[in-house]
Amino acid sequence: MTDLVSVRYLVDDVEASLAFYTENLGFTVNTNFAPAFADVVRGNLRLLLSGPTSSAGREMPDGTKPGPGGWNRIHLIVDDIAAEVDRLQGLVRFRSDIVKGPGGQQIVFDDPSGNPVELFQPA
């Protein structure tokens, strides 16, 4: 576990998120304590999927309730971004089109809870 980089995503449904990340993005299940929590691994990335009943989903002292979304995102490198976009068409809501820059191409889409995921193909 010390060689892994861990990122926490708040999700609406842990089971749906497990299925999404394992079936569509090449992650494997590390632990599954659904409906509260699960974590998945891809390479050195450990993604913590925290549901509404997890400790991470508890209300803050000021009453703010943590939830999914925002623009911070995991960044997954792919060999063929166009093929990945074609494969995911109809499974996800894309936030952008493929954007080309000097370092490569990227596209951002939402997981089932609205958390962004970026696919990136280096130049």
URVEN-V30603 format. One record per residue. N is the residue number from 1. PSI is psi as a letter, one per 30 degrees, with the letter a starting at -180 (* if undefined). OMEGA is omega in whole degrees, -180 to 180 (none if undefined). Layout:
# URVEN-V30603
n=<N	N>
psi=<PSI	PSI>
omega=<OMEGA	OMEGA>
This chain:
# URVEN-V30603
n=<1	2	3	4	5	6	7	8	9	10	11	12	13	14	15	16	17	18	19	20	21	22	23	24	25	26	27	28	29	30	31	32	33	34	35	36	37	38	39	40	41	42	43	44	45	46	47	48	49	50	51	52	53	54	55	56	57	58	59	60	61	62	63	64	65	66	67	68	69	70	71	72	73	74	75	76	77	78	79	80	81	82	83	84	85	86	87	88	89	90	91	92	93	94	95	96	97	98	99	100	101	102	103	104	105	106	107	108	109	110	111	112	113	114	115	116	117	118	119	120	121	122	123>
psi=<f	f	f	k	k	k	k	k	k	k	l	e	j	e	e	e	e	e	e	e	e	e	f	f	g	g	l	k	k	e	l	j	h	k	f	e	l	l	k	l	k	j	b	g	k	j	j	k	j	j	l	f	g	l	e	f	g	l	k	l	e	g	f	k	j	k	l	l	a	a	f	k	l	l	j	k	k	l	e	j	e	e	e	e	e	e	e	f	k	f	f	l	j	k	f	l	l	k	k	k	a	f	f	a	k	l	k	k	l	k	a	f	f	g	k	k	k	k	k	k	j	l	*>
omega=<-178	178	-178	169	-177	176	179	171	170	-177	178	-174	-176	-179	179	179	176	-180	-178	-176	-180	-176	-172	-172	171	176	173	-179	174	174	180	175	-180	13	-175	-169	169	172	-178	-176	171	-176	-180	-180	174	-179	-180	-177	-174	180	-178	-179	179	177	179	-179	-179	180	177	-180	180	179	179	178	177	179	-179	174	-178	-179	172	-173	170	-173	-177	-180	180	179	-175	-175	-180	178	179	178	178	-178	-177	-179	-180	178	-176	173	179	176	-176	167	174	180	180	177	-177	-179	-178	-178	178	172	-179	176	-179	168	-176	-179	-180	176	-178	175	177	169	-177	175	180	178	none>
